[in-house]
Amino acid sequence: MDDSFLEIDKNPATLFTTEDKKYFLRDPGAIDKGIKELADAINSVNVFFTMNSCQGFLIESERVDHCQETYVDFYVLNQQYAIANMLLISLVSKFNSLIDCKLVYEADFNCISEDELEVTGFVNLRYGIKLFELEPELMETTYREIIKHIKEFAEEVNKKVGEVSE
């Protein structure tokens, strides 16, 4: 296919590397304790790293201190998008309408100052997993099953992909 009509010279998808993963995960305390186990499961996949999350309703006594949604967003290293697609498809297939998975294409930018952004021309592919609120017992069981599923997924993927190189 002739893609010259796109008027772009190169693949505009941001190429995240292991250095990016180290940078984003440098402060483990930045992840809400209620969602940390899910974030850790996602980060256990060698080619994923979480970059945004909120425990939302997971800890009832802390609910008012958090956003209304319970979610984890992540990026993919070295453009291994097929692996992320596989995870999201497997989650929705297994958990049906108890979970919402998405892929968002967002413009990449650098913060120059508090009031100024510099657009890079690249596009970040941000994957997301959002949980829907359920009865407390069912929520706990479902949350545990989602984490177990992702850990098993990570184990298999990491065998095939191995450690990611720069």
Buried (B, 14 or more C-beta within 10 A) or exposed (E): EEEEEEEEEEEBBBEBEBEBBEEBBEEEEEBBEBBBBBBBBBBBBBBBBBBBBBBBBBBEEBBEEBEEBBBBBBBBBBEBBEBBBBBBEBBBEEBEEBBBBEEEEEEBBEEEEEEEEEEEEBBBBBBBBBBBBBEEEEBEEBBEEBBEBBBEBBEEBBEEBEEBEE
